Amino acid sequence: MAQAAASTKRGLGTTERRDLWWVEPLAVGLGLLGFITYATWAAFQGNHYSFGPYISPFYSPEVFGDSQHSWFGPVPAWWPAFLPFSPALLILWAPGGFRLTCYYYRGSYYKALWADPPACAVGEPRGGYRGERSFPLIIQNVHRYFLYLAVLFLFFLAYDVWKALWFTDAAGAVHFGIGVGTIVLAVNVILLGSYALGCHSMRHLIGGRHDELKNAIFGRNCYNCVTVLNRNHMRWAWFSLFWVAFSDVYVRLCSMGVWTDWRII
Amino acid sequence: MASATFSIWRGTAEQGKFFNYTTEISEGMVVLDAVHKIQAEQANDLAVRWNCKAGKCGSCSAEINGMPRLMCMTRLNQLPLERPVTIEPMKSFPLIKDLVTDVSWNFRVKKQIKQFKPRPPDVPDGSWRMQQEDVDRVQEFRKCIECFLCQDVCHVLREHHKHEEFIGPRFFVYVAALEMHPLDMENRVEELAKAKGIGYCNITKCCTKVCPESITITDNAIIPLKERVVDEFYDPIKRLFRRLRR
């Protein structure tokens, strides 16, 4: 029998854990920061966001802009000159807010970016703690309103896929077709749909708020479908995050002439 | 026969240390077996709480290599044995001696939660009619063995000691089992938001990770309760509709 040091220490990273507990928060932090950096850069570019019938999901719906996808034409004259303009800046707050307030991402970035806690059973850097019951984090309760917007955006993105099926040839005639970009945008909608429709707030609103599922708004089968998606919410969150960025990269590089969009049909 | 070294926390709330014990181990042993062997052969006064040795009584909760786990359900072949295996008492509760903590706070909290209040019987014979699917939803919560590992790992209790303002994941599961029950008529949402401190939970899912019964604590109990709190307090449109309906 031998004596060893006492375990009374507290503070950031203090733990008796032997596994690589820091790998997950590090990977999550790098993934989130990488996405935020790229999305911010892409949003401020204001160019190369459309190619033929394709539009980058970062820029859709294009309320004002120069591409053929624009709803109301180019940037309006009343837009203040001192404000930078990009069609993405008008809309990205909505999907961004949805992800920012998402239950999965909240748990992840509290750990990865705020060390609150850095990992399970690992010491924290701060003594005080207010959680989500007071300002500013009480604002996270707005999540369901961002969900409504996210569902609306799914319709816009699905419409973009529909438009991505119609190609204009050199003579100006419009033909049905499927390009790699069409598939990229379609996969994007599927992944974003699986993420948004499997959201915890959706699960609550679609039926979870009732003690008896017969009262669920679209029936118990609908609630069960959302529950199935919700079980893999983390995976859908990451797949959709990666793919939405990749969709922008694809459209951008095609538009810049770096990549060629192969036509399948 | 192979041997392994266990670094076991010995002491009281006032003072304590890790003591290393080397003992023989054999195939199929769990951590609790090793602790019993050490207790029998080297440390007769080692305090350890245990009962069923089958992962059902929830007595032998401890921290093994820093993670809250049941000693009786942690097989030695799951652990790296090159270095001493650390065994500590749970950190969210007052230490009594060695590996034994005072978990009575949990029982006091449980008594403060509003009891099950069924609606009047559905039929004259005094019975009720429920859909199996509705009961299945809360059945998961009834698997809880009250080992309090979720309470131990929860940083709100473990690091921030909010025992007076926050009931912890175990009791959110308990409230969810009552609140989502198809027969229950009681409303616990207001006290969840205020006295029970559900807003302190920041959804790190550590409770779900350590649950030996694999209860999906965060996704199926805490978040649905948080959403019910949002319905009641933070959704202006719902509040407006409620006001108009009155």
Interface residues (C-beta under 8 A of the other chain):
Chain A: M1 A2 Q3 A4 A5 A6 S7 R10 T15 E16 R17 R18 D19 Y103 Y104 R106 G107 Y110 K111 D116 P117 C120 A121 G123 E124 G127 G128 Y129 R130 G131 E132 R133 S134 L137 I138 N141 V142 H143 R144 H200 S201 R203 H204 G208 R209 D211 E212 L213 K214 R220 N230 R231 H233
Chain B: S7 W9 G11 G16 K17 F18 F19 N20 Y21 Q42 A43 E63 N65 G66 M67 P68 P80 R83 P84 T86 E88 Q131 E133 D134 R137 V153 H155 V156 R158 E159 H160 K162 E179 M180 H181 P182 D184 A193 G197 I198 G199 Y200 C201 N202 I203 T204 K205 C206 K209 V210 T218 D219 I223 P224 E227 R228 V229 V230 D231 F233 Y234 D235
